[in-house]
């Protein structure tokens, strides 16, 4: 009996290590260490200029810039009744059941950089006249035709140009580039007309506003609205979910109290991402003050009793134990966004009645995330070059030349760089009884773009094709983990992602692992 148990444990241990082995077999390697010359230039020239010139000017500029509130009346209520549909402004709702509609998914924004990648992915993975019915949509019909021709050329298949899926275009004229402009209208229509919606935004304040305005409406119509369905923030959100699930499976009386995630990745930036960030800088708004933060609001409108502590580091550091002991790390510039989405998942997750997390003494989750670096010099250089670059964009003297050298909307990493890119998350969670569980999640392509297109597509298909298997019923606003959970993870693992988790230290001192 014991020998069988040990054998199974060894097999599961091997499965966990095979994820890291796969990364090595794919030729994925951490960035090369920075040179001593680059390190000295950053420390002796860049940092002093940043402190003495860029920071003071940026502070003055930002303090003098007026900020308008997103919604001045959003402090007056904690819940919303479904808004009345004005049929003079909006057409009558489509009463056709979702499963009987013409398309399973419509990809709006197909002409953008990531949108083009999503078109390619859907075409390669599911075809254009297969069982998955999908269409592309955008603001410019001519550009949509160009996308069709480009994809046909990339796949060396001209027959797809005549596909039924691409015979129609949904064109939205006179809209703007940023998600808070175009996305707000799309979310509103989906909520009103009971249509599921996913996006790849990383804009937390905008998502809060959408939840505040349209959550009750979506609940009434059955529309599932799920943002952050790309690099921001599916990998991190699902990692925390799976760690909590494993801990509960091991001991339902133990709650997860701490999660630490180490990011190892290589990737680039697109013009669309930068354009959105610049728009937020140039047209910054003051976030409203809500009576109940929409990110901790439960479906009945009440405030969640589950608490969250953001422990993300603000400077470089060194790992003290585990797989990456003694290795240098730096803050990940997107970690604040990941933390907010994990916070919402923690606050609104549906838990079993026997879960120890229901105990008021075990409702606080501490979360930290950091980015792996090859050495101390690289950690220092990457940290300061990032903060210097951001400060330069806030400075009127340096903002224009910075914008001129950055990628423009529609531009992004080369195909070669996206193929070389990757993302590996190593998560470690500690429970109230000191049980320790680990997970690893590996994306073999640039997770910011190539694999974000895959994550977005599979998120949409999770809602369109497997709604009955989802962890939640009915409509409303959800996070990727709470709204799609294992359904999404399974689809991702079937199309390229690798995932494993294991119990490293049990409360009784035993060792165990689980795929």
C-alpha positions as CSV (number, residue, x, y, z in Angstrom):
1,X,0.0,0.0,0.0
2,X,2.7,2.4,1.0
3,X,4.8,1.6,-2.1
4,X,1.8,2.3,-4.4
5,X,1.3,5.6,-2.6
6,X,4.9,6.6,-3.0
7,X,4.9,5.6,-6.7
8,X,1.9,7.8,-7.3
9,X,3.5,10.6,-5.5
10,X,6.6,10.3,-7.5
11,X,4.6,10.3,-10.8
12,X,2.8,13.4,-9.7
13,X,6.1,15.1,-8.7
14,X,7.4,14.2,-12.2
15,X,4.3,15.8,-13.8
16,X,5.0,19.0,-11.9
17,X,8.7,19.1,-13.0
18,X,7.7,18.3,-16.6
19,X,6.1,21.7,-17.0
20,X,9.5,23.3,-16.3
21,X,11.2,20.7,-18.5
22,X,8.8,21.6,-21.3
23,X,9.8,25.2,-21.0
24,X,13.5,24.3,-21.4
25,X,12.7,21.9,-24.3
26,X,10.9,24.8,-26.1
27,X,14.2,26.8,-25.8
28,X,12.7,29.4,-23.5
29,X,15.4,31.2,-21.6
30,X,15.4,34.1,-19.2
31,X,16.9,37.4,-20.6
32,X,20.6,37.8,-20.6
33,X,22.2,39.7,-17.7
34,X,22.7,43.4,-18.4
35,X,26.3,44.7,-19.1
36,X,28.3,46.4,-16.4
37,X,28.5,49.5,-18.7
38,X,24.7,49.7,-18.8
39,X,24.5,49.2,-15.1
40,X,26.9,52.0,-14.4
41,X,25.3,54.3,-16.9
42,X,21.9,53.8,-15.3
43,X,23.1,54.3,-11.7
44,X,25.6,57.1,-12.3
45,X,23.7,59.1,-15.0
46,X,20.1,58.0,-15.4
47,X,19.1,57.9,-11.7
48,X,20.6,61.3,-10.8
49,X,18.9,62.9,-13.8
50,X,15.6,61.2,-12.9
51,X,15.8,62.5,-9.3
52,X,16.9,66.1,-10.0
53,X,15.1,66.8,-13.3
54,X,12.4,64.4,-14.4
55,X,10.7,63.8,-11.1
56,X,10.3,67.5,-10.1
57,X,9.0,68.5,-13.5
58,X,6.6,65.6,-13.7
59,X,5.2,66.3,-10.2
60,X,4.6,69.9,-11.1
61,X,2.9,69.0,-14.4
62,X,0.6,66.4,-12.9
63,X,-0.3,68.6,-9.9
64,X,-1.3,71.4,-12.2
65,X,-3.4,69.2,-14.5
66,X,-7.1,69.3,-13.6
67,X,-8.8,65.9,-13.2
68,X,-12.5,65.4,-13.8
69,X,-14.5,62.8,-12.0
70,X,-15.7,59.8,-14.0
71,X,-19.2,60.0,-12.6
72,X,-20.0,62.6,-10.0
73,X,-23.2,60.9,-8.8
74,X,-21.6,57.5,-8.1
75,X,-21.3,58.2,-4.4
76,X,-25.0,58.2,-3.8
77,X,-25.9,54.6,-4.0
78,X,-24.6,51.1,-3.4
79,X,-26.8,49.1,-5.8
80,X,-28.5,49.7,-9.1
81,X,-31.9,48.6,-10.4
82,X,-31.9,47.5,-14.0
83,X,-32.0,50.7,-16.1
84,X,-35.1,51.3,-18.2
85,X,-34.6,50.7,-21.9
86,X,-35.4,53.7,-24.0
87,X,-36.7,52.3,-27.2
88,X,-36.4,55.7,-28.9
89,X,-32.6,55.4,-28.4
90,X,-32.1,51.7,-28.6
91,X,-33.8,49.1,-30.7
92,X,-36.0,46.4,-29.1
93,X,-33.9,43.7,-27.4
94,X,-33.1,40.6,-29.4
95,X,-35.2,37.9,-27.8
96,X,-33.6,35.1,-29.8
97,X,-32.0,32.6,-27.4
98,X,-28.2,32.9,-27.4
99,X,-27.7,29.3,-28.6
100,X,-29.9,30.1,-31.7
101,X,-28.2,33.3,-32.8
102,X,-26.3,33.5,-36.0
103,X,-22.8,33.5,-34.5
104,X,-21.2,31.9,-31.5
105,X,-18.8,34.8,-31.2
106,X,-18.2,38.2,-32.9
107,X,-14.7,39.5,-32.7
108,X,-15.0,43.3,-32.4
109,X,-11.7,45.1,-32.9
110,X,-10.4,42.7,-35.5
111,X,-8.2,45.3,-37.1
112,X,-6.1,46.0,-34.0
113,X,-2.8,44.3,-33.3
114,X,-4.1,41.7,-30.9
115,X,-7.4,41.5,-32.8
116,X,-5.5,40.4,-35.9
117,X,-3.7,37.7,-33.9
118,X,-7.1,36.5,-32.6
119,X,-8.4,36.2,-36.2
120,X,-5.4,34.1,-37.0
121,X,-5.8,31.9,-34.0
122,X,-9.5,31.3,-34.6
123,X,-8.9,30.5,-38.2
124,X,-6.0,28.1,-37.5
125,X,-7.7,26.4,-34.5
126,X,-11.3,26.2,-35.5
127,X,-11.5,27.1,-39.2
128,X,-13.9,29.5,-40.9
129,X,-16.7,27.1,-41.9
130,X,-16.4,24.7,-39.0
131,X,-18.7,24.0,-36.1
132,X,-17.7,27.3,-34.4
133,X,-19.6,30.1,-36.0
134,X,-17.7,33.4,-35.7
135,X,-17.4,36.7,-37.5
136,X,-15.1,39.7,-37.4
137,X,-16.2,43.2,-36.7
138,X,-14.7,46.7,-36.6
139,X,-15.0,50.3,-37.5
140,X,-13.5,50.2,-40.9
141,X,-14.8,47.8,-43.6
142,X,-11.8,48.3,-45.9
143,X,-9.5,47.4,-43.0
144,X,-11.5,44.3,-42.3
145,X,-11.0,43.2,-45.9
146,X,-7.3,43.8,-45.5
147,X,-7.2,41.6,-42.4
148,X,-9.0,38.8,-44.3
149,X,-6.4,39.1,-47.1
150,X,-3.5,39.2,-44.7
151,X,-4.6,36.1,-42.8
152,X,-5.3,34.2,-46.0
153,X,-1.7,35.1,-47.1
154,X,-0.2,34.1,-43.7
155,X,-2.1,30.7,-43.8
156,X,-1.5,30.3,-47.6
157,X,-5.2,29.6,-48.1
158,X,-7.1,31.9,-50.4
159,X,-10.4,29.9,-50.0
160,X,-11.1,31.5,-46.6
161,X,-11.7,34.8,-48.3
162,X,-15.1,33.4,-49.5
163,X,-16.0,32.0,-46.1
164,X,-19.5,32.6,-44.9
165,X,-18.1,33.6,-41.5
166,X,-16.5,36.6,-43.2
167,X,-19.3,37.6,-45.5
168,X,-20.7,40.2,-43.1
169,X,-19.0,43.0,-41.1
170,X,-20.4,44.8,-38.2
171,X,-19.1,48.3,-38.5
172,X,-19.2,50.8,-35.6
173,X,-18.5,54.3,-37.0
174,X,-17.4,57.4,-35.1
175,X,-16.0,55.8,-32.0
176,X,-12.7,56.5,-30.2
177,X,-9.6,54.4,-29.6
178,X,-9.7,53.9,-25.8
179,X,-11.7,51.2,-24.1
180,X,-13.4,53.7,-21.8
181,X,-14.9,55.3,-25.0
182,X,-15.8,52.4,-27.3
183,X,-15.9,49.7,-24.6
184,X,-18.5,51.4,-22.5
185,X,-21.0,51.4,-25.4
186,X,-20.3,47.7,-26.1
187,X,-20.7,46.7,-22.5
188,X,-23.9,48.6,-22.2
189,X,-25.5,47.0,-25.2
190,X,-24.3,43.5,-24.2
191,X,-25.8,44.0,-20.7
192,X,-29.0,45.3,-22.1
193,X,-29.5,42.6,-24.7
194,X,-28.3,39.6,-22.7
195,X,-25.2,39.0,-24.8
196,X,-22.0,37.6,-23.1
197,X,-18.9,39.7,-23.3
198,X,-15.2,39.3,-22.8
199,X,-12.3,41.8,-23.3
200,X,-8.6,42.1,-22.7
201,X,-8.6,45.5,-20.9
202,X,-6.4,46.1,-18.0
203,X,-8.2,49.3,-17.0
204,X,-9.4,48.7,-13.4
205,X,-11.2,52.0,-12.8
206,X,-13.2,51.6,-16.0
207,X,-14.2,48.1,-15.1
208,X,-15.4,49.4,-11.7
209,X,-17.5,52.0,-13.4
210,X,-19.0,49.3,-15.7
211,X,-19.9,47.1,-12.8
212,X,-21.5,50.0,-10.9
213,X,-23.6,51.0,-13.9
214,X,-24.5,47.7,-15.5
215,X,-24.2,44.7,-13.1
216,X,-27.8,44.7,-12.1
217,X,-28.9,45.0,-15.7
218,X,-26.7,42.1,-16.7
219,X,-28.1,40.0,-13.9
220,X,-31.6,40.7,-15.2
221,X,-30.8,39.8,-18.8
222,X,-28.5,36.9,-18.1
223,X,-25.4,38.5,-19.8
224,X,-22.1,37.4,-18.4
225,X,-19.6,40.3,-18.6
226,X,-16.0,39.3,-18.0
227,X,-13.1,41.7,-18.4
228,X,-9.3,41.0,-18.0
229,X,-9.4,38.0,-20.3
230,X,-5.9,38.2,-21.6
231,X,-2.4,38.5,-20.1
232,X,-4.1,40.9,-17.8
233,X,-5.2,38.9,-15.7
234,X,-6.1,35.3,-16.6
235,X,-2.8,33.5,-15.6
236,X,-2.6,35.1,-12.2
237,X,-6.4,34.9,-11.5
238,X,-6.5,31.2,-12.4
239,X,-3.3,30.4,-10.4
240,X,-4.8,31.8,-7.2
241,X,-8.0,29.9,-7.9
242,X,-6.3,26.6,-8.4
243,X,-4.1,27.0,-5.3
244,X,-7.2,27.7,-3.2
245,X,-9.0,24.7,-4.7
246,X,-6.1,22.3,-3.9
247,X,-5.8,23.5,-0.4
248,X,-9.5,23.0,0.2
249,X,-9.4,19.6,-1.4
250,X,-6.7,18.6,1.0
251,X,-8.4,20.0,4.1
252,X,-11.7,21.8,4.1
253,X,-11.0,23.2,7.5
254,X,-7.9,25.0,6.3
255,X,-8.1,28.4,4.5
256,X,-5.5,29.9,2.2
257,X,-4.0,33.0,3.8
258,X,-1.0,33.9,1.7
259,X,-0.1,33.7,-2.0
260,X,3.3,34.6,-3.5
261,X,3.8,34.4,-7.3
262,X,7.1,34.6,-9.2
263,X,6.8,35.7,-12.8
264,X,9.3,34.6,-15.4
265,X,8.6,35.9,-18.9
266,X,9.8,37.4,-22.1
267,X,7.7,39.6,-24.3
268,X,7.1,43.0,-25.9
269,X,4.7,45.9,-26.1
270,X,2.3,47.0,-28.8
271,X,1.2,50.4,-29.9
272,X,-2.3,49.8,-28.8
273,X,-1.3,49.1,-25.2
274,X,1.0,52.1,-25.1
275,X,-1.7,54.3,-26.7
276,X,-4.2,53.3,-24.0
277,X,-1.7,54.1,-21.3
278,X,-0.9,57.5,-22.9
279,X,-4.5,58.3,-23.2
280,X,-5.0,57.6,-19.5
281,X,-2.0,59.9,-18.7
282,X,-3.2,62.7,-21.0
283,X,-6.9,62.5,-20.1
284,X,-6.6,61.3,-16.6
285,X,-9.8,61.2,-14.6
286,X,-10.3,61.2,-10.8
287,X,-11.9,57.9,-9.8
288,X,-15.2,58.3,-8.0
289,X,-15.7,57.3,-4.4
290,X,-18.2,54.5,-4.1
291,X,-20.2,53.7,-1.0
292,X,-19.4,50.1,-1.7
293,X,-16.4,49.4,-3.9
294,X,-17.8,47.4,-6.9
295,X,-14.8,45.1,-6.7
296,X,-15.9,43.8,-3.3
297,X,-19.6,44.0,-4.0
298,X,-21.5,40.7,-3.9
299,X,-24.3,39.8,-6.2
300,X,-26.9,41.0,-3.7
301,X,-25.2,44.4,-3.5
302,X,-23.7,43.9,-0.1
303,X,-20.1,44.3,0.8
304,X,-18.1,41.1,0.8
305,X,-16.7,40.0,4.2
306,X,-13.5,38.7,2.6
307,X,-10.5,41.0,3.0
308,X,-7.4,41.4,0.8
309,X,-3.9,42.7,1.5
310,X,-1.8,43.8,-1.5
311,X,1.8,43.0,-0.5
312,X,3.4,43.6,-3.9
313,X,7.0,44.8,-3.5
314,X,7.9,48.4,-4.5
315,X,11.6,47.8,-5.1
316,X,14.0,45.0,-6.0
317,X,14.6,42.1,-3.7
318,X,16.0,38.6,-3.3
319,X,14.0,35.4,-2.9
320,X,14.8,33.7,0.4
321,X,13.5,30.2,-0.1
322,X,11.9,27.8,-2.6
323,X,12.8,27.0,-6.2
324,X,14.2,30.5,-6.8
325,X,16.1,31.0,-3.5
326,X,18.8,33.6,-3.7
327,X,17.7,34.9,-7.1
328,X,17.0,38.6,-7.6
329,X,13.6,39.9,-8.4
330,X,12.0,43.3,-9.3
331,X,8.4,44.6,-9.2
332,X,6.3,43.7,-12.2
333,X,4.7,46.9,-13.6
334,X,1.3,45.2,-14.1
335,X,1.2,43.6,-10.6
336,X,-1.2,46.3,-9.2
337,X,-3.8,45.3,-11.8
338,X,-3.3,41.6,-11.2
339,X,-3.8,42.2,-7.5
340,X,-7.0,44.1,-8.0
341,X,-8.6,41.3,-10.1
342,X,-7.4,38.7,-7.6
343,X,-8.9,40.8,-4.8
344,X,-12.3,40.8,-6.6
345,X,-12.1,37.1,-7.2
346,X,-11.4,36.5,-3.5
347,X,-14.2,38.8,-2.4
348,X,-16.9,37.4,-4.7
349,X,-15.9,33.7,-5.0
350,X,-18.6,31.2,-4.4
351,X,-17.4,28.8,-1.7
352,X,-18.9,25.7,-0.2
353,X,-20.8,25.9,3.1
354,X,-18.1,23.8,4.8
355,X,-15.2,25.9,3.6
356,X,-13.1,27.3,6.5
357,X,-12.9,30.6,4.6
358,X,-16.4,31.2,5.8
359,X,-14.9,31.6,9.3
360,X,-14.5,35.3,10.0
361,X,-11.1,34.5,11.4
362,X,-9.9,33.1,8.0
363,X,-11.1,35.6,5.4
364,X,-8.0,37.7,4.8
365,X,-5.8,36.9,1.8
366,X,-2.3,38.3,1.5
367,X,-1.0,38.6,-2.1
368,X,2.4,39.4,-3.6
369,X,3.9,39.1,-7.0
370,X,7.4,39.7,-8.3
371,X,9.4,39.3,-11.5
372,X,12.4,37.1,-11.8
373,X,15.7,38.6,-12.9
374,X,19.0,36.9,-13.9
375,X,21.2,39.0,-11.4
376,X,21.4,42.1,-9.2
377,X,22.6,44.4,-12.0
378,X,19.7,43.5,-14.3
379,X,17.2,43.9,-11.5
380,X,18.5,47.4,-10.8
381,X,18.7,48.5,-14.5
382,X,15.2,47.1,-15.4
383,X,13.6,48.8,-12.4
384,X,15.1,52.2,-12.9
385,X,14.8,52.2,-16.7
386,X,11.1,51.5,-16.3
387,X,10.4,54.2,-13.7
388,X,12.6,56.7,-15.7
389,X,10.6,55.9,-18.9
390,X,7.2,56.4,-17.1
391,X,8.4,59.6,-15.5
392,X,9.6,60.9,-18.9
393,X,6.1,60.3,-20.3
394,X,4.7,62.5,-17.5
395,X,7.2,65.3,-18.3
396,X,6.1,67.8,-21.0
397,X,9.7,68.2,-22.2
398,X,10.4,64.5,-22.8
399,X,6.9,63.2,-23.5
400,X,6.8,64.1,-27.2
401,X,10.1,62.5,-28.2
402,X,9.3,59.5,-26.1
403,X,6.0,59.1,-27.9
404,X,7.7,59.4,-31.3
405,X,10.0,56.4,-30.7
406,X,7.3,54.1,-29.1
407,X,5.2,51.7,-31.3
408,X,2.1,53.2,-32.9
409,X,-1.4,51.7,-32.7
410,X,-1.5,48.6,-34.9
411,X,2.2,48.0,-34.4
412,X,3.7,45.5,-32.0
413,X,6.4,42.8,-31.4
414,X,7.6,41.0,-34.5
415,X,6.3,37.5,-35.1
416,X,9.8,36.1,-34.3
417,X,9.8,37.8,-30.9
418,X,6.3,36.6,-30.1
419,X,7.3,33.1,-30.9
420,X,10.3,33.4,-28.7
421,X,8.3,34.9,-25.9
422,X,6.8,33.0,-23.0
423,X,5.3,33.3,-19.5
424,X,5.8,31.0,-16.5
425,X,4.1,31.6,-13.2
426,X,5.2,29.8,-10.1
427,X,2.7,30.2,-7.3
428,X,3.1,29.3,-3.6
429,X,0.3,29.4,-1.1
430,X,0.3,29.0,2.6
431,X,-2.7,28.0,4.7
432,X,-4.0,28.7,8.2
433,X,-2.5,25.4,9.3
434,X,0.8,26.0,7.5
435,X,0.1,23.7,4.7
436,X,2.0,24.8,1.6
437,X,0.8,24.2,-2.0
438,X,2.5,25.1,-5.2
439,X,1.5,25.5,-8.8
440,X,3.2,26.2,-12.2
441,X,1.5,27.6,-15.3
442,X,3.4,27.9,-18.6
443,X,2.4,29.8,-21.8
444,X,4.7,28.9,-24.7
445,X,4.3,32.1,-26.7
446,X,4.4,35.9,-25.9
447,X,1.6,36.0,-23.3
448,X,1.0,39.7,-23.9
449,X,-0.1,39.3,-27.5
450,X,0.2,35.9,-29.2
451,X,-1.2,34.0,-26.2
452,X,-3.5,36.8,-25.2
453,X,-5.3,36.3,-28.5
454,X,-5.6,32.6,-27.6
455,X,-6.8,33.4,-24.0
456,X,-9.4,35.9,-25.4
457,X,-10.7,33.4,-28.0
458,X,-11.0,30.5,-25.5
459,X,-12.7,32.8,-23.0
460,X,-15.3,33.7,-25.6
461,X,-15.8,30.1,-26.5
462,X,-16.1,29.1,-22.8
463,X,-19.1,31.3,-22.6
464,X,-20.6,30.5,-26.0
465,X,-20.1,26.7,-26.1
466,X,-19.8,25.5,-22.5
467,X,-22.1,27.8,-20.5
468,X,-23.8,24.9,-18.7
469,X,-20.4,23.8,-17.3
470,X,-19.4,27.2,-15.9
471,X,-19.0,27.7,-12.1
472,X,-21.7,30.4,-12.0
473,X,-25.3,30.6,-13.1
474,X,-27.1,33.7,-14.5
475,X,-25.7,37.0,-15.6
476,X,-23.6,39.7,-14.1
477,X,-20.0,40.9,-14.0
478,X,-17.4,38.2,-13.1
479,X,-13.7,37.8,-13.0
480,X,-12.1,35.1,-15.3
481,X,-11.5,32.7,-12.4
482,X,-15.0,33.1,-10.9
483,X,-16.9,33.3,-14.2
484,X,-15.1,30.5,-16.1
485,X,-12.7,28.8,-13.8
486,X,-11.8,25.2,-14.7
487,X,-13.7,25.4,-18.0
488,X,-11.3,28.0,-19.3
489,X,-8.2,26.4,-17.8
490,X,-9.1,23.1,-19.5
491,X,-9.5,24.9,-22.9
492,X,-6.2,26.6,-22.4
493,X,-4.4,23.4,-21.5
494,X,-5.9,21.7,-24.6
495,X,-4.5,24.4,-26.8
496,X,-0.9,24.9,-25.5
497,X,-0.8,25.9,-21.8
498,X,0.8,23.6,-19.3
499,X,-0.4,23.6,-15.6
500,X,0.4,21.5,-12.6
501,X,-0.1,21.9,-8.8
502,X,1.1,20.0,-5.8
503,X,0.9,19.9,-2.0
504,X,4.5,20.4,-0.8
505,X,4.0,20.5,3.0
506,X,0.9,19.2,4.7
507,X,-0.2,20.3,8.2
508,X,0.7,16.8,9.5
509,X,4.2,17.0,7.9
510,X,3.6,14.6,5.0
511,X,4.6,15.4,1.5
512,X,2.3,15.0,-1.5
513,X,1.9,16.3,-5.0
514,X,-1.1,16.6,-7.3
515,X,-1.4,17.4,-11.0
